[in-house]
Amino acid sequence: MTIISIEGASATGKTTTSATLANQNGSFHIPEVAAWWEKPELVYPEWFFERQVDRWKIATEKEKDGLVIIDIDLYQPFWYNWAFDFTLFDGQSLEFVENFYRPLLNQRKLGFPDKYFILHTQETNLRQRKASDETRLRRGFEQNLRFIEPQKRYFQALDNFCPGLVCFIESDEIETNVRKIKSELPNCKSTHRHSIELFDFMVYWLRENKASCASKLKEGPTIL
């Protein structure tokens, strides 16, 4: 009974890796929001957040049957907007997102995956993959390139705080990604699933560190 989340920039192979792992392992793959839900005509600020709650509910229901793979982090609204200095989505602030998520985590209607797998590769590889893939438009590709380094620092900070939470994978071939993920599954642990300490650290770190500045990073304590 394990829930993992696969993240990375556009064209790193998140969806293909997730689907391949699910097919090989008999696991349940929960795709990104856009693959399952159609946006309403009038999109209110919390609509995307609510779909993350839906995805977590599905994950916890399906994990009794085995591994569940969440394609794209449920907490993306925190670090994605932070990566662009909170200028996106009508300027949604860190506090706005925090105020939505915190009570749901307290009520255990949301939780953290047992392990994150962050796929990464060189920008030239990403551009080549985008150019050769005619099945997807990848409209936000150029913008997403900008969050690669901030995302890496963010997830490294989470792993420093909660050792073993994050595994970084150089994404060269899908089969290699799948093998590496399978080898890490025995090391997954769920003791942090509803950790308020982890949530508090995440908010603290995003508040105290600028995405555009890699220096003067402010870390907190480490939990085991």
Beta strands, then each sheet from edge to edge (+ up, - down):
strand 1: 3-8
strand 2: 28-30
strand 3: 68-71
strand 4: 115-120
strand 5: 166-170
sheet 1: 2+ 3+ 1+ 4+ 5+
end
